[in-house]
Amino acid sequence: MGKITDRMRRQADDNREAAVWVRAHGREQRAKQLEDRADELESGRVTDVTDQVSALISWGLRRR
């Protein structure tokens, strides 16, 4: 299982807040999708590769 980063925890929290909002506006299916994604983020089944991707982009831009 992957490590849950602060970024992933914040995103899960944001997804849960968004789910409440969209549910209040009658979009139950979208709310369920947001909650499912939050569960995935909190479970550790998702790997945060943001830092690695950022490093690769920086490296590629320096090589130009």
mmJSON file of the N, C-alpha and C atoms, coordinates in Angstrom:
{"data_MODEL":{"atom_site":{
"group_PDB":["ATOM","ATOM","ATOM","ATOM","ATOM","ATOM","ATOM","ATOM","ATOM","ATOM","ATOM","ATOM","ATOM","ATOM","ATOM","ATOM","ATOM","ATOM","ATOM","ATOM","ATOM","ATOM","ATOM","ATOM","ATOM","ATOM","ATOM","ATOM","ATOM","ATOM","ATOM","ATOM","ATOM","ATOM","ATOM","ATOM","ATOM","ATOM","ATOM","ATOM","ATOM","ATOM","ATOM","ATOM","ATOM","ATOM","ATOM","ATOM","ATOM","ATOM","ATOM","ATOM","ATOM","ATOM","ATOM","ATOM","ATOM","ATOM","ATOM","ATOM","ATOM","ATOM","ATOM","ATOM","ATOM","ATOM","ATOM","ATOM","ATOM","ATOM","ATOM","ATOM","ATOM","ATOM","ATOM","ATOM","ATOM","ATOM","ATOM","ATOM","ATOM","ATOM","ATOM","ATOM","ATOM","ATOM","ATOM","ATOM","ATOM","ATOM","ATOM","ATOM","ATOM","ATOM","ATOM","ATOM","ATOM","ATOM","ATOM","ATOM","ATOM","ATOM","ATOM","ATOM","ATOM","ATOM","ATOM","ATOM","ATOM","ATOM","ATOM","ATOM","ATOM","ATOM","ATOM","ATOM","ATOM","ATOM","ATOM","ATOM","ATOM","ATOM","ATOM","ATOM","ATOM","ATOM","ATOM","ATOM","ATOM","ATOM","ATOM","ATOM","ATOM","ATOM","ATOM","ATOM","ATOM","ATOM","ATOM","ATOM","ATOM","ATOM","ATOM","ATOM","ATOM","ATOM","ATOM","ATOM","ATOM","ATOM","ATOM","ATOM","ATOM","ATOM","ATOM","ATOM","ATOM","ATOM","ATOM","ATOM","ATOM","ATOM","ATOM","ATOM","ATOM","ATOM","ATOM","ATOM","ATOM","ATOM","ATOM","ATOM","ATOM","ATOM","ATOM","ATOM","ATOM","ATOM","ATOM","ATOM","ATOM","ATOM","ATOM","ATOM","ATOM","ATOM","ATOM","ATOM","ATOM","ATOM","ATOM","ATOM"],
"id":[1,2,3,4,5,6,7,8,9,10,11,12,13,14,15,16,17,18,19,20,21,22,23,24,25,26,27,28,29,30,31,32,33,34,35,36,37,38,39,40,41,42,43,44,45,46,47,48,49,50,51,52,53,54,55,56,57,58,59,60,61,62,63,64,65,66,67,68,69,70,71,72,73,74,75,76,77,78,79,80,81,82,83,84,85,86,87,88,89,90,91,92,93,94,95,96,97,98,99,100,101,102,103,104,105,106,107,108,109,110,111,112,113,114,115,116,117,118,119,120,121,122,123,124,125,126,127,128,129,130,131,132,133,134,135,136,137,138,139,140,141,142,143,144,145,146,147,148,149,150,151,152,153,154,155,156,157,158,159,160,161,162,163,164,165,166,167,168,169,170,171,172,173,174,175,176,177,178,179,180,181,182,183,184,185,186,187,188,189,190,191,192],
"type_symbol":["N","C","C","N","C","C","N","C","C","N","C","C","N","C","C","N","C","C","N","C","C","N","C","C","N","C","C","N","C","C","N","C","C","N","C","C","N","C","C","N","C","C","N","C","C","N","C","C","N","C","C","N","C","C","N","C","C","N","C","C","N","C","C","N","C","C","N","C","C","N","C","C","N","C","C","N","C","C","N","C","C","N","C","C","N","C","C","N","C","C","N","C","C","N","C","C","N","C","C","N","C","C","N","C","C","N","C","C","N","C","C","N","C","C","N","C","C","N","C","C","N","C","C","N","C","C","N","C","C","N","C","C","N","C","C","N","C","C","N","C","C","N","C","C","N","C","C","N","C","C","N","C","C","N","C","C","N","C","C","N","C","C","N","C","C","N","C","C","N","C","C","N","C","C","N","C","C","N","C","C","N","C","C","N","C","C","N","C","C","N","C","C"],
"label_atom_id":["N","CA","C","N","CA","C","N","CA","C","N","CA","C","N","CA","C","N","CA","C","N","CA","C","N","CA","C","N","CA","C","N","CA","C","N","CA","C","N","CA","C","N","CA","C","N","CA","C","N","CA","C","N","CA","C","N","CA","C","N","CA","C","N","CA","C","N","CA","C","N","CA","C","N","CA","C","N","CA","C","N","CA","C","N","CA","C","N","CA","C","N","CA","C","N","CA","C","N","CA","C","N","CA","C","N","CA","C","N","CA","C","N","CA","C","N","CA","C","N","CA","C","N","CA","C","N","CA","C","N","CA","C","N","CA","C","N","CA","C","N","CA","C","N","CA","C","N","CA","C","N","CA","C","N","CA","C","N","CA","C","N","CA","C","N","CA","C","N","CA","C","N","CA","C","N","CA","C","N","CA","C","N","CA","C","N","CA","C","N","CA","C","N","CA","C","N","CA","C","N","CA","C","N","CA","C","N","CA","C","N","CA","C","N","CA","C","N","CA","C","N","CA","C"],
"label_alt_id":[null,null,null,null,null,null,null,null,null,null,null,null,null,null,null,null,null,null,null,null,null,null,null,null,null,null,null,null,null,null,null,null,null,null,null,null,null,null,null,null,null,null,null,null,null,null,null,null,null,null,null,null,null,null,null,null,null,null,null,null,null,null,null,null,null,null,null,null,null,null,null,null,null,null,null,null,null,null,null,null,null,null,null,null,null,null,null,null,null,null,null,null,null,null,null,null,null,null,null,null,null,null,null,null,null,null,null,null,null,null,null,null,null,null,null,null,null,null,null,null,null,null,null,null,null,null,null,null,null,null,null,null,null,null,null,null,null,null,null,null,null,null,null,null,null,null,null,null,null,null,null,null,null,null,null,null,null,null,null,null,null,null,null,null,null,null,null,null,null,null,null,null,null,null,null,null,null,null,null,null,null,null,null,null,null,null,null,null,null,null,null,null],
"label_comp_id":["MET","MET","MET","GLY","GLY","GLY","LYS","LYS","LYS","ILE","ILE","ILE","THR","THR","THR","ASP","ASP","ASP","ARG","ARG","ARG","MET","MET","MET","ARG","ARG","ARG","ARG","ARG","ARG","GLN","GLN","GLN","ALA","ALA","ALA","ASP","ASP","ASP","ASP","ASP","ASP","ASN","ASN","ASN","ARG","ARG","ARG","GLU","GLU","GLU","ALA","ALA","ALA","ALA","ALA","ALA","VAL","VAL","VAL","TRP","TRP","TRP","VAL","VAL","VAL","ARG","ARG","ARG","ALA","ALA","ALA","HIS","HIS","HIS","GLY","GLY","GLY","ARG","ARG","ARG","GLU","GLU","GLU","GLN","GLN","GLN","ARG","ARG","ARG","ALA","ALA","ALA","LYS","LYS","LYS","GLN","GLN","GLN","LEU","LEU","LEU","GLU","GLU","GLU","ASP","ASP","ASP","ARG","ARG","ARG","ALA","ALA","ALA","ASP","ASP","ASP","GLU","GLU","GLU","LEU","LEU","LEU","GLU","GLU","GLU","SER","SER","SER","GLY","GLY","GLY","ARG","ARG","ARG","VAL","VAL","VAL","THR","THR","THR","ASP","ASP","ASP","VAL","VAL","VAL","THR","THR","THR","ASP","ASP","ASP","GLN","GLN","GLN","VAL","VAL","VAL","SER","SER","SER","ALA","ALA","ALA","LEU","LEU","LEU","ILE","ILE","ILE","SER","SER","SER","TRP","TRP","TRP","GLY","GLY","GLY","LEU","LEU","LEU","ARG","ARG","ARG","ARG","ARG","ARG","ARG","ARG","ARG"],
"label_asym_id":["A","A","A","A","A","A","A","A","A","A","A","A","A","A","A","A","A","A","A","A","A","A","A","A","A","A","A","A","A","A","A","A","A","A","A","A","A","A","A","A","A","A","A","A","A","A","A","A","A","A","A","A","A","A","A","A","A","A","A","A","A","A","A","A","A","A","A","A","A","A","A","A","A","A","A","A","A","A","A","A","A","A","A","A","A","A","A","A","A","A","A","A","A","A","A","A","A","A","A","A","A","A","A","A","A","A","A","A","A","A","A","A","A","A","A","A","A","A","A","A","A","A","A","A","A","A","A","A","A","A","A","A","A","A","A","A","A","A","A","A","A","A","A","A","A","A","A","A","A","A","A","A","A","A","A","A","A","A","A","A","A","A","A","A","A","A","A","A","A","A","A","A","A","A","A","A","A","A","A","A","A","A","A","A","A","A","A","A","A","A","A","A"],
"label_entity_id":["1","1","1","1","1","1","1","1","1","1","1","1","1","1","1","1","1","1","1","1","1","1","1","1","1","1","1","1","1","1","1","1","1","1","1","1","1","1","1","1","1","1","1","1","1","1","1","1","1","1","1","1","1","1","1","1","1","1","1","1","1","1","1","1","1","1","1","1","1","1","1","1","1","1","1","1","1","1","1","1","1","1","1","1","1","1","1","1","1","1","1","1","1","1","1","1","1","1","1","1","1","1","1","1","1","1","1","1","1","1","1","1","1","1","1","1","1","1","1","1","1","1","1","1","1","1","1","1","1","1","1","1","1","1","1","1","1","1","1","1","1","1","1","1","1","1","1","1","1","1","1","1","1","1","1","1","1","1","1","1","1","1","1","1","1","1","1","1","1","1","1","1","1","1","1","1","1","1","1","1","1","1","1","1","1","1","1","1","1","1","1","1"],
"label_seq_id":[1,1,1,2,2,2,3,3,3,4,4,4,5,5,5,6,6,6,7,7,7,8,8,8,9,9,9,10,10,10,11,11,11,12,12,12,13,13,13,14,14,14,15,15,15,16,16,16,17,17,17,18,18,18,19,19,19,20,20,20,21,21,21,22,22,22,23,23,23,24,24,24,25,25,25,26,26,26,27,27,27,28,28,28,29,29,29,30,30,30,31,31,31,32,32,32,33,33,33,34,34,34,35,35,35,36,36,36,37,37,37,38,38,38,39,39,39,40,40,40,41,41,41,42,42,42,43,43,43,44,44,44,45,45,45,46,46,46,47,47,47,48,48,48,49,49,49,50,50,50,51,51,51,52,52,52,53,53,53,54,54,54,55,55,55,56,56,56,57,57,57,58,58,58,59,59,59,60,60,60,61,61,61,62,62,62,63,63,63,64,64,64],
"pdbx_PDB_ins_code":[null,null,null,null,null,null,null,null,null,null,null,null,null,null,null,null,null,null,null,null,null,null,null,null,null,null,null,null,null,null,null,null,null,null,null,null,null,null,null,null,null,null,null,null,null,null,null,null,null,null,null,null,null,null,null,null,null,null,null,null,null,null,null,null,null,null,null,null,null,null,null,null,null,null,null,null,null,null,null,null,null,null,null,null,null,null,null,null,null,null,null,null,null,null,null,null,null,null,null,null,null,null,null,null,null,null,null,null,null,null,null,null,null,null,null,null,null,null,null,null,null,null,null,null,null,null,null,null,null,null,null,null,null,null,null,null,null,null,null,null,null,null,null,null,null,null,null,null,null,null,null,null,null,null,null,null,null,null,null,null,null,null,null,null,null,null,null,null,null,null,null,null,null,null,null,null,null,null,null,null,null,null,null,null,null,null,null,null,null,null,null,null],
"Cartn_x":[0.834,0.0,0.885,0.372,1.118,0.951,1.834,1.79,0.772,-0.043,-1.022,-0.334,-0.214,0.448,-0.57,-0.054,-0.938,-1.745,-1.12,-1.8,-2.992,-2.794,-3.874,-4.986,-4.597,-5.576,-6.416,-5.76,-6.492,-7.447,-6.983,-7.841,-9.051,-8.843,-9.957,-10.963,-10.457,-11.343,-12.123,-11.422,-12.078,-13.153,-12.857,-13.833,-15.083,-14.893,-16.047,-16.893,-16.242,-16.979,-17.75,-17.099,-17.757,-18.941,-18.816,-19.904,-21.139,-20.923,-22.056,-22.74,-21.948,-22.5,-23.282,-22.69,-23.385,-24.622,-24.569,-25.748,-26.884,-26.538,-27.543,-28.161,-27.446,-27.94,-28.481,-28.805,-29.51,-28.674,-27.363,-26.516,-25.924,-26.781,-26.406,-25.285,-25.354,-24.351,-22.962,-22.884,-21.59,-21.079,-21.975,-21.584,-20.974,-21.593,-21.064,-19.676,-19.46,-18.144,-17.092,-17.441,-16.503,-16.173,-17.175,-16.935,-16.092,-16.343,-15.541,-14.086,-13.861,-12.493,-11.818,-12.549,-11.996,-11.596,-12.44,-12.12,-10.847,-10.69,-9.485,-8.247,-8.338,-7.195,-6.795,-7.771,-7.491,-7.06,-7.358,-7.038,-5.562,-4.858,-3.462,-3.299,-4.393,-4.309,-3.86,-3.832,-3.444,-2.047,-1.189,0.172,0.293,0.825,1.03,2.381,2.334,3.568,3.787,3.088,3.176,4.615,5.337,6.705,7.625,7.441,8.269,7.992,6.746,6.385,6.938,6.819,7.352,8.86,9.56,11.008,11.366,10.61,10.871,10.646,9.6,9.332,10.436,10.852,11.945,13.215,13.51,14.708,14.636,13.457,13.288,13.43,12.911,13.019,14.456,15.226,16.645,17.466,17.059,17.83,17.634,16.652,16.367,17.413],
"Cartn_y":[-1.176,0.0,1.247,2.289,3.531,4.374,5.336,6.266,7.367,7.707,8.781,10.099,10.951,12.238,13.284,14.393,15.496,15.981,16.004,16.442,15.541,14.248,13.29,13.413,13.638,13.793,15.054,16.158,17.392,17.196,16.477,16.219,15.375,14.38,13.559,14.417,15.305,16.211,17.108,17.647,18.498,17.729,16.476,15.652,15.422,15.185,14.963,16.232,17.395,18.658,18.891,18.605,18.774,17.821,16.614,15.643,16.166,16.805,17.384,18.444,19.289,20.379,19.844,18.896,18.401,17.587,16.904,16.16,17.137,18.273,19.286,19.889,19.754,20.273,19.163,18.022,16.97,16.071,16.019,15.179,14.035,13.103,11.988,11.128,10.847,9.992,10.633,11.928,12.631,12.667,12.845,12.849,11.496,10.423,9.078,8.904,9.432,9.345,10.086,11.261,12.042,11.326,10.729,9.996,8.743,8.052,6.876,7.257,8.38,8.837,9.206,9.838,10.179,8.908,7.881,6.6,5.998,6.062,5.541,6.282,7.608,8.405,8.064,7.852,7.552,6.106,5.234,3.812,3.495,4.354,4.078,3.324,3.055,2.338,3.26,4.555,5.544,6.038,6.155,6.628,8.066,8.909,10.319,10.449,10.761,10.907,12.354,13.279,14.686,15.182,14.868,15.343,14.758,13.479,12.859,13.47,13.719,14.317,15.729,16.473,17.835,17.838,16.902,16.812,16.46,15.555,15.191,16.372,17.132,18.305,19.332,19.578,20.537,20.072,18.786,18.246,18.439,18.124,18.257,19.716,20.637,22.053,22.555,22.041,22.438,21.917,20.812,20.183,20.894,21.768,22.43,23.432],
"Cartn_z":[0.0,0.0,0.0,-0.583,-0.658,0.587,0.688,1.811,1.499,2.467,2.276,2.6,1.601,1.798,2.245,2.746,3.139,1.95,0.787,-0.438,-0.736,-0.578,-0.843,0.211,1.46,2.534,2.312,1.896,1.599,0.428,-0.597,-1.754,-1.36,-0.505,-0.036,0.731,1.592,2.327,1.371,0.368,-0.631,-1.393,-1.733,-2.45,-1.604,-0.315,0.56,0.686,0.786,0.841,-0.463,-1.575,-2.872,-3.004,-2.458,-2.521,-1.792,-0.655,0.084,-0.768,-1.406,-2.219,-3.42,-4.166,-5.362,-4.989,-3.85,-3.397,-3.073,-2.472,-2.145,-3.408,-4.531,-5.801,-6.714,-6.092,-6.815,-7.7,-7.495,-8.349,-7.531,-7.177,-6.308,-6.905,-8.203,-8.831,-8.762,-9.026,-8.96,-7.522,-6.564,-5.153,-4.775,-5.259,-4.982,-5.589,-6.81,-7.444,-6.621,-6.132,-5.325,-4.014,-3.389,-2.149,-2.395,-3.503,-3.85,-4.071,-4.743,-4.983,-3.666,-2.768,-1.455,-0.706,-0.789,-0.146,-0.733,-2.051,-2.704,-2.219,-2.148,-1.711,-0.277,0.578,1.979,2.203,1.273,1.446,1.223,0.514,0.202,-1.106,-1.815,-3.095,-4.221,-3.954,-4.958,-4.607,-5.602,-5.386,-5.837,-4.959,-5.283,-5.982,-7.272,-8.043,-8.487,-7.842,-8.228,-8.17,-7.098,-6.955,-8.026,-8.361,-9.379,-10.751,-11.064,-12.351,-12.439,-11.362,-11.329,-11.551,-10.927,-11.102,-12.544,-13.164,-14.559,-15.495,-15.257,-16.093,-15.936,-14.698,-14.46,-15.149,-15.034,-15.666,-17.192,-17.757,-19.206,-19.661,-18.905,-19.285,-19.18,-18.232,-18.115,-19.288,-19.879,-20.96,-22.291,-22.383,-23.66,-24.017],
"occupancy":[1.0,1.0,1.0,1.0,1.0,1.0,1.0,1.0,1.0,1.0,1.0,1.0,1.0,1.0,1.0,1.0,1.0,1.0,1.0,1.0,1.0,1.0,1.0,1.0,1.0,1.0,1.0,1.0,1.0,1.0,1.0,1.0,1.0,1.0,1.0,1.0,1.0,1.0,1.0,1.0,1.0,1.0,1.0,1.0,1.0,1.0,1.0,1.0,1.0,1.0,1.0,1.0,1.0,1.0,1.0,1.0,1.0,1.0,1.0,1.0,1.0,1.0,1.0,1.0,1.0,1.0,1.0,1.0,1.0,1.0,1.0,1.0,1.0,1.0,1.0,1.0,1.0,1.0,1.0,1.0,1.0,1.0,1.0,1.0,1.0,1.0,1.0,1.0,1.0,1.0,1.0,1.0,1.0,1.0,1.0,1.0,1.0,1.0,1.0,1.0,1.0,1.0,1.0,1.0,1.0,1.0,1.0,1.0,1.0,1.0,1.0,1.0,1.0,1.0,1.0,1.0,1.0,1.0,1.0,1.0,1.0,1.0,1.0,1.0,1.0,1.0,1.0,1.0,1.0,1.0,1.0,1.0,1.0,1.0,1.0,1.0,1.0,1.0,1.0,1.0,1.0,1.0,1.0,1.0,1.0,1.0,1.0,1.0,1.0,1.0,1.0,1.0,1.0,1.0,1.0,1.0,1.0,1.0,1.0,1.0,1.0,1.0,1.0,1.0,1.0,1.0,1.0,1.0,1.0,1.0,1.0,1.0,1.0,1.0,1.0,1.0,1.0,1.0,1.0,1.0,1.0,1.0,1.0,1.0,1.0,1.0,1.0,1.0,1.0,1.0,1.0,1.0],
"B_iso_or_equiv":[0.0,0.0,0.0,0.0,0.0,0.0,0.0,0.0,0.0,0.0,0.0,0.0,0.0,0.0,0.0,0.0,0.0,0.0,0.0,0.0,0.0,0.0,0.0,0.0,0.0,0.0,0.0,0.0,0.0,0.0,0.0,0.0,0.0,0.0,0.0,0.0,0.0,0.0,0.0,0.0,0.0,0.0,0.0,0.0,0.0,0.0,0.0,0.0,0.0,0.0,0.0,0.0,0.0,0.0,0.0,0.0,0.0,0.0,0.0,0.0,0.0,0.0,0.0,0.0,0.0,0.0,0.0,0.0,0.0,0.0,0.0,0.0,0.0,0.0,0.0,0.0,0.0,0.0,0.0,0.0,0.0,0.0,0.0,0.0,0.0,0.0,0.0,0.0,0.0,0.0,0.0,0.0,0.0,0.0,0.0,0.0,0.0,0.0,0.0,0.0,0.0,0.0,0.0,0.0,0.0,0.0,0.0,0.0,0.0,0.0,0.0,0.0,0.0,0.0,0.0,0.0,0.0,0.0,0.0,0.0,0.0,0.0,0.0,0.0,0.0,0.0,0.0,0.0,0.0,0.0,0.0,0.0,0.0,0.0,0.0,0.0,0.0,0.0,0.0,0.0,0.0,0.0,0.0,0.0,0.0,0.0,0.0,0.0,0.0,0.0,0.0,0.0,0.0,0.0,0.0,0.0,0.0,0.0,0.0,0.0,0.0,0.0,0.0,0.0,0.0,0.0,0.0,0.0,0.0,0.0,0.0,0.0,0.0,0.0,0.0,0.0,0.0,0.0,0.0,0.0,0.0,0.0,0.0,0.0,0.0,0.0,0.0,0.0,0.0,0.0,0.0,0.0],
"pdbx_formal_charge":[null,null,null,null,null,null,null,null,null,null,null,null,null,null,null,null,null,null,null,null,null,null,null,null,null,null,null,null,null,null,null,null,null,null,null,null,null,null,null,null,null,null,null,null,null,null,null,null,null,null,null,null,null,null,null,null,null,null,null,null,null,null,null,null,null,null,null,null,null,null,null,null,null,null,null,null,null,null,null,null,null,null,null,null,null,null,null,null,null,null,null,null,null,null,null,null,null,null,null,null,null,null,null,null,null,null,null,null,null,null,null,null,null,null,null,null,null,null,null,null,null,null,null,null,null,null,null,null,null,null,null,null,null,null,null,null,null,null,null,null,null,null,null,null,null,null,null,null,null,null,null,null,null,null,null,null,null,null,null,null,null,null,null,null,null,null,null,null,null,null,null,null,null,null,null,null,null,null,null,null,null,null,null,null,null,null,null,null,null,null,null,null],
"auth_seq_id":[1,1,1,2,2,2,3,3,3,4,4,4,5,5,5,6,6,6,7,7,7,8,8,8,9,9,9,10,10,10,11,11,11,12,12,12,13,13,13,14,14,14,15,15,15,16,16,16,17,17,17,18,18,18,19,19,19,20,20,20,21,21,21,22,22,22,23,23,23,24,24,24,25,25,25,26,26,26,27,27,27,28,28,28,29,29,29,30,30,30,31,31,31,32,32,32,33,33,33,34,34,34,35,35,35,36,36,36,37,37,37,38,38,38,39,39,39,40,40,40,41,41,41,42,42,42,43,43,43,44,44,44,45,45,45,46,46,46,47,47,47,48,48,48,49,49,49,50,50,50,51,51,51,52,52,52,53,53,53,54,54,54,55,55,55,56,56,56,57,57,57,58,58,58,59,59,59,60,60,60,61,61,61,62,62,62,63,63,63,64,64,64],
"auth_comp_id":["MET","MET","MET","GLY","GLY","GLY","LYS","LYS","LYS","ILE","ILE","ILE","THR","THR","THR","ASP","ASP","ASP","ARG","ARG","ARG","MET","MET","MET","ARG","ARG","ARG","ARG","ARG","ARG","GLN","GLN","GLN","ALA","ALA","ALA","ASP","ASP","ASP","ASP","ASP","ASP","ASN","ASN","ASN","ARG","ARG","ARG","GLU","GLU","GLU","ALA","ALA","ALA","ALA","ALA","ALA","VAL","VAL","VAL","TRP","TRP","TRP","VAL","VAL","VAL","ARG","ARG","ARG","ALA","ALA","ALA","HIS","HIS","HIS","GLY","GLY","GLY","ARG","ARG","ARG","GLU","GLU","GLU","GLN","GLN","GLN","ARG","ARG","ARG","ALA","ALA","ALA","LYS","LYS","LYS","GLN","GLN","GLN","LEU","LEU","LEU","GLU","GLU","GLU","ASP","ASP","ASP","ARG","ARG","ARG","ALA","ALA","ALA","ASP","ASP","ASP","GLU","GLU","GLU","LEU","LEU","LEU","GLU","GLU","GLU","SER","SER","SER","GLY","GLY","GLY","ARG","ARG","ARG","VAL","VAL","VAL","THR","THR","THR","ASP","ASP","ASP","VAL","VAL","VAL","THR","THR","THR","ASP","ASP","ASP","GLN","GLN","GLN","VAL","VAL","VAL","SER","SER","SER","ALA","ALA","ALA","LEU","LEU","LEU","ILE","ILE","ILE","SER","SER","SER","TRP","TRP","TRP","GLY","GLY","GLY","LEU","LEU","LEU","ARG","ARG","ARG","ARG","ARG","ARG","ARG","ARG","ARG"],
"auth_asym_id":["A","A","A","A","A","A","A","A","A","A","A","A","A","A","A","A","A","A","A","A","A","A","A","A","A","A","A","A","A","A","A","A","A","A","A","A","A","A","A","A","A","A","A","A","A","A","A","A","A","A","A","A","A","A","A","A","A","A","A","A","A","A","A","A","A","A","A","A","A","A","A","A","A","A","A","A","A","A","A","A","A","A","A","A","A","A","A","A","A","A","A","A","A","A","A","A","A","A","A","A","A","A","A","A","A","A","A","A","A","A","A","A","A","A","A","A","A","A","A","A","A","A","A","A","A","A","A","A","A","A","A","A","A","A","A","A","A","A","A","A","A","A","A","A","A","A","A","A","A","A","A","A","A","A","A","A","A","A","A","A","A","A","A","A","A","A","A","A","A","A","A","A","A","A","A","A","A","A","A","A","A","A","A","A","A","A","A","A","A","A","A","A"],
"auth_atom_id":["N","CA","C","N","CA","C","N","CA","C","N","CA","C","N","CA","C","N","CA","C","N","CA","C","N","CA","C","N","CA","C","N","CA","C","N","CA","C","N","CA","C","N","CA","C","N","CA","C","N","CA","C","N","CA","C","N","CA","C","N","CA","C","N","CA","C","N","CA","C","N","CA","C","N","CA","C","N","CA","C","N","CA","C","N","CA","C","N","CA","C","N","CA","C","N","CA","C","N","CA","C","N","CA","C","N","CA","C","N","CA","C","N","CA","C","N","CA","C","N","CA","C","N","CA","C","N","CA","C","N","CA","C","N","CA","C","N","CA","C","N","CA","C","N","CA","C","N","CA","C","N","CA","C","N","CA","C","N","CA","C","N","CA","C","N","CA","C","N","CA","C","N","CA","C","N","CA","C","N","CA","C","N","CA","C","N","CA","C","N","CA","C","N","CA","C","N","CA","C","N","CA","C","N","CA","C","N","CA","C","N","CA","C","N","CA","C","N","CA","C","N","CA","C"],
"pdbx_PDB_model_num":[1,1,1,1,1,1,1,1,1,1,1,1,1,1,1,1,1,1,1,1,1,1,1,1,1,1,1,1,1,1,1,1,1,1,1,1,1,1,1,1,1,1,1,1,1,1,1,1,1,1,1,1,1,1,1,1,1,1,1,1,1,1,1,1,1,1,1,1,1,1,1,1,1,1,1,1,1,1,1,1,1,1,1,1,1,1,1,1,1,1,1,1,1,1,1,1,1,1,1,1,1,1,1,1,1,1,1,1,1,1,1,1,1,1,1,1,1,1,1,1,1,1,1,1,1,1,1,1,1,1,1,1,1,1,1,1,1,1,1,1,1,1,1,1,1,1,1,1,1,1,1,1,1,1,1,1,1,1,1,1,1,1,1,1,1,1,1,1,1,1,1,1,1,1,1,1,1,1,1,1,1,1,1,1,1,1,1,1,1,1,1,1]
}}}
